[in-house]
Amino acid sequence: MKNKVINYIWVTTQFEGYHKYPDAPKEVEFLKNEHRHIFKIKIWIEVFNNDRDIEFIKLKRKINEELSNWSTNLGMYSCEMMADDLYRFTNKEYPKRKIKISVSEDGENGCEKEY
């Protein structure tokens, strides 16, 4: 039995944003206040051949264009929520593909979701 190989390409980008966590636990209550991050994003998307049916640069431009529509004032928006919104956008552009998305705060802490 041969294992199925899933080919992915990935792109990275980042943007500046401000958010807050009103329900932060006591030990990190400073997060209740609005604070700045450089949100770093990495998106993997399934491709169906070795000739790359999605071009890196085109994908990155589409993601950056979508991010340019986002406010830098993100309110209570979490990394997980950002990943979900980026998935909805990416899936609409490139349906029926496996997608993984990583969103981090300053490249230190974050989430990774597989759709």
ZADO-378593 format. One record per residue (C-alpha): residue number from 1; residue in one letter; x, y, z. Coordinates in Angstrom, 2 decimals, decimal comma, always signed. Example, Ala and Ser with C-alpha at 12.3 -4.5 7.8 and 13.67 -1.06 7.14 Angstrom:
2
@i=1; aa=a; x=+12,30; y=-4,50; z=+7,80 $
@i=2; aa=s; x=+13,67; y=-1,06; z=+7,14 $
This chain:
115
@i=1; aa=m; x=+0,00; y=+0,00; z=+0,00 $
@i=2; aa=k; x=+1,40; y=+3,35; z=-1,03 $
@i=3; aa=n; x=+1,08; y=+6,37; z=+1,28 $
@i=4; aa=k; x=-0,73; y=+9,35; z=-0,15 $
@i=5; aa=v; x=+1,49; y=+12,41; z=-0,31 $
@i=6; aa=i; x=-0,15; y=+15,77; z=+0,30 $
@i=7; aa=n; x=+1,75; y=+18,65; z=-1,28 $
@i=8; aa=y; x=+1,56; y=+22,07; z=+0,36 $
@i=9; aa=i; x=+2,97; y=+25,44; z=-0,49 $
@i=10; aa=w; x=+3,24; y=+28,11; z=+2,16 $
@i=11; aa=v; x=+3,59; y=+31,85; z=+2,44 $
@i=12; aa=t; x=+4,35; y=+34,12; z=+5,35 $
@i=13; aa=t; x=+3,38; y=+37,69; z=+6,04 $
@i=14; aa=q; x=+2,86; y=+40,01; z=+8,99 $
@i=15; aa=f; x=+0,97; y=+43,07; z=+10,08 $
@i=16; aa=e; x=+0,82; y=+45,45; z=+13,03 $
@i=17; aa=g; x=-2,25; y=+45,33; z=+15,22 $
@i=18; aa=y; x=-3,61; y=+46,20; z=+18,66 $
@i=19; aa=h; x=-5,87; y=+44,01; z=+20,72 $
@i=20; aa=k; x=-6,89; y=+43,27; z=+24,29 $
@i=21; aa=y; x=-8,03; y=+40,34; z=+26,41 $
@i=22; aa=p; x=-10,67; y=+41,64; z=+28,85 $
@i=23; aa=d; x=-11,02; y=+38,23; z=+30,57 $
@i=24; aa=a; x=-7,29; y=+37,76; z=+31,13 $
@i=25; aa=p; x=-6,40; y=+35,82; z=+34,28 $
@i=26; aa=k; x=-5,01; y=+37,75; z=+37,26 $
@i=27; aa=e; x=-1,41; y=+36,63; z=+36,56 $
@i=28; aa=v; x=-1,49; y=+38,39; z=+33,18 $
@i=29; aa=e; x=-4,05; y=+41,10; z=+33,85 $
@i=30; aa=f; x=-1,95; y=+43,61; z=+31,88 $
@i=31; aa=l; x=-3,38; y=+41,91; z=+28,77 $
@i=32; aa=k; x=-6,77; y=+43,46; z=+29,61 $
@i=33; aa=n; x=-5,38; y=+46,73; z=+28,26 $
@i=34; aa=e; x=-4,95; y=+47,35; z=+24,56 $
@i=35; aa=h; x=-1,44; y=+46,31; z=+23,48 $
@i=36; aa=r; x=+0,54; y=+46,13; z=+20,24 $
@i=37; aa=h; x=+1,83; y=+43,10; z=+18,38 $
@i=38; aa=i; x=+3,34; y=+42,26; z=+15,05 $
@i=39; aa=f; x=+1,04; y=+39,41; z=+14,06 $
@i=40; aa=k; x=+2,97; y=+36,87; z=+12,00 $
@i=41; aa=i; x=+1,02; y=+34,62; z=+9,68 $
@i=42; aa=k; x=+1,96; y=+31,46; z=+7,84 $
@i=43; aa=i; x=-0,52; y=+29,78; z=+5,52 $
@i=44; aa=w; x=-0,06; y=+26,32; z=+4,02 $
@i=45; aa=i; x=-2,37; y=+25,35; z=+1,18 $
@i=46; aa=e; x=-2,65; y=+22,07; z=-0,65 $
@i=47; aa=v; x=-1,50; y=+21,97; z=-4,26 $
@i=48; aa=f; x=-2,27; y=+19,16; z=-6,66 $
@i=49; aa=n; x=+0,95; y=+18,78; z=-8,61 $
@i=50; aa=n; x=+4,66; y=+19,49; z=-8,49 $
@i=51; aa=d; x=+4,27; y=+22,33; z=-10,94 $
@i=52; aa=r; x=+2,49; y=+24,40; z=-8,26 $
@i=53; aa=d; x=-1,05; y=+25,09; z=-9,39 $
@i=54; aa=i; x=-1,04; y=+28,06; z=-6,98 $
@i=55; aa=e; x=+1,86; y=+30,47; z=-7,36 $
@i=56; aa=f; x=+3,49; y=+31,65; z=-4,09 $
@i=57; aa=i; x=+3,62; y=+35,31; z=-5,00 $
@i=58; aa=k; x=+0,00; y=+35,43; z=-6,20 $
@i=59; aa=l; x=-1,19; y=+33,77; z=-2,99 $
@i=60; aa=k; x=+0,82; y=+36,14; z=-0,80 $
@i=61; aa=r; x=-0,49; y=+39,18; z=-2,68 $
@i=62; aa=k; x=-4,09; y=+38,00; z=-2,18 $
@i=63; aa=i; x=-3,51; y=+37,44; z=+1,54 $
@i=64; aa=n; x=-1,84; y=+40,84; z=+1,93 $
@i=65; aa=e; x=-4,68; y=+42,51; z=+0,06 $
@i=66; aa=e; x=-7,18; y=+40,88; z=+2,42 $
@i=67; aa=l; x=-5,14; y=+41,95; z=+5,46 $
@i=68; aa=s; x=-5,03; y=+45,53; z=+4,20 $
@i=69; aa=n; x=-8,81; y=+45,60; z=+4,68 $
@i=70; aa=w; x=-8,49; y=+44,67; z=+8,36 $
@i=71; aa=s; x=-8,41; y=+47,40; z=+10,99 $
@i=72; aa=t; x=-5,24; y=+47,62; z=+13,06 $
@i=73; aa=n; x=-7,54; y=+48,10; z=+16,04 $
@i=74; aa=l; x=-8,59; y=+44,49; z=+16,56 $
@i=75; aa=g; x=-10,45; y=+44,79; z=+19,86 $
@i=76; aa=m; x=-10,85; y=+41,34; z=+21,46 $
@i=77; aa=y; x=-9,79; y=+39,52; z=+18,30 $
@i=78; aa=s; x=-7,57; y=+36,52; z=+19,11 $
@i=79; aa=c; x=-5,01; y=+34,67; z=+16,98 $
@i=80; aa=e; x=-7,51; y=+31,81; z=+16,69 $
@i=81; aa=m; x=-10,22; y=+34,16; z=+15,38 $
@i=82; aa=m; x=-7,78; y=+35,64; z=+12,85 $
@i=83; aa=a; x=-6,89; y=+32,14; z=+11,63 $
@i=84; aa=d; x=-10,59; y=+31,33; z=+11,15 $
@i=85; aa=d; x=-11,18; y=+34,49; z=+9,13 $
@i=86; aa=l; x=-8,09; y=+33,86; z=+7,01 $
@i=87; aa=y; x=-9,32; y=+30,33; z=+6,40 $
@i=88; aa=r; x=-12,73; y=+31,56; z=+5,20 $
@i=89; aa=f; x=-11,00; y=+33,95; z=+2,80 $
@i=90; aa=t; x=-8,46; y=+31,41; z=+1,54 $
@i=91; aa=n; x=-11,04; y=+28,65; z=+1,17 $
@i=92; aa=k; x=-13,27; y=+30,96; z=-0,86 $
@i=93; aa=e; x=-10,36; y=+31,77; z=-3,19 $
@i=94; aa=y; x=-9,11; y=+28,17; z=-3,36 $
@i=95; aa=p; x=-11,93; y=+25,75; z=-2,41 $
@i=96; aa=k; x=-11,66; y=+22,04; z=-1,66 $
@i=97; aa=r; x=-8,05; y=+22,10; z=-0,46 $
@i=98; aa=k; x=-6,44; y=+21,30; z=+2,85 $
@i=99; aa=i; x=-5,31; y=+24,48; z=+4,57 $
@i=100; aa=k; x=-3,22; y=+25,11; z=+7,67 $
@i=101; aa=i; x=-2,84; y=+28,53; z=+9,24 $
@i=102; aa=s; x=-0,50; y=+29,77; z=+11,94 $
@i=103; aa=v; x=-0,97; y=+33,17; z=+13,60 $
@i=104; aa=s; x=+1,46; y=+34,36; z=+16,25 $
@i=105; aa=e; x=+2,03; y=+37,39; z=+18,40 $
@i=106; aa=d; x=+5,49; y=+38,69; z=+17,56 $
@i=107; aa=g; x=+6,63; y=+35,22; z=+16,50 $
@i=108; aa=e; x=+6,64; y=+34,11; z=+20,17 $
@i=109; aa=n; x=+3,24; y=+32,61; z=+20,96 $
@i=110; aa=g; x=+0,32; y=+31,75; z=+18,77 $
@i=111; aa=c; x=-1,95; y=+29,14; z=+17,29 $
@i=112; aa=e; x=-1,94; y=+26,73; z=+14,40 $
@i=113; aa=k; x=-5,14; y=+25,38; z=+12,89 $
@i=114; aa=e; x=-5,67; y=+22,74; z=+10,25 $
@i=115; aa=y; x=-8,84; y=+22,87; z=+8,14 $
